[in-house]
């Protein structure tokens, strides 16, 4: 349900306060007083956000967060009397998006809920726009949603890093990148002693796309510098 909040909190008084403030702001709420019950509700309905206490009967809040994160990216806010940094770090590390300590300001909590839902909707919208686009040029098509590439309609079995490297070059046509820049961009490391891996991946991509090194159609070597994408008529289509 759109704008529906799942509250998993064993303190009825606190849950009631949260419900009153949220419903006043136009949100629908579902309250469960145990971790197991909360997970049953989560799997039965669609929620915009989950509020979860840590100290719960049945499954505790940490377990609830972990199970939700196995299947969903829904925003999770932990609301707990536990104030240690370790509890906060652990909660955020297993998938919570925010951590609010008790006692708390109901108005601040509502503001944090709004911010998390807004951020999540924005992220999902951008992700949908990105993944629904197909990038095509000459004989090559890239399905960004499925993260697949085809050549003349035939699937090309690129590895994950080969795909990311090729897509990065495609999205920056004509721009020359050094091996160091590509290594940092795709592998997210600055260990330039291992940049030969870029050369190996470029070689593999060329082989799989039947792209000759002497007369390239897609990736051109700029001697002494690096590589650039030279495919023509690249376009985005839904």
Order of alpha helices (4+ residues) and beta strands (2+ residues): beta-alpha-beta-alpha-beta-alpha-beta-alpha-beta-alpha-beta-beta-beta-beta-alpha-beta-alpha-alpha-beta-beta-beta
